[in-house]
């Protein structure tokens, strides 16, 4: 999935920035998929095509599909970020500032990109964005990434403490 490739690139850039003494948050350079330009453009084109034939059933189907796509994207992003953070405590520390930055970009997709893209369809059929479900997907992503970050840091502390004990005893 292209989102995974972009997140991997973001992570590598963030780790390189952190290693060079910078902030990993600065690594969020608004890649095309994360900003939703591709997604929003595709959704807008589809919404425009469907607007003339809008009806409640079509609107419900569109809303469900859009929510499922957004949720799948956030799950992919979450999994990718977590796998990098769980690799080491250093990664976890370096990538922690990236989480809110990615969340901000994804929230912007909901609030602006998708909302603007489906406006013409919504005008004919009523709301076609399930903001609550999309917000829930973002919250879940945030919680999972924060838990992974804390777990990696905790494991490193425990390993350091055990290493310190054995050095004292040895």
Protein Blocks (a to p, Z undefined) as FASTA:
>chain_A
ZZlmmmmmmmmmmmmmmmnopafklmmgoiaklnommmmmmmmmmmmmmmmmgcfklmmm
mmmmmmmmmmmmmmmmmmmmmmmmmmpmklmmmmmmmmmmmmmmmmmmmmmmmmmmmmmm
mmmnopabdfklmmmmmmmmmmmmmmmmmmmmmmmmmmmmmmmmmmmmZZ
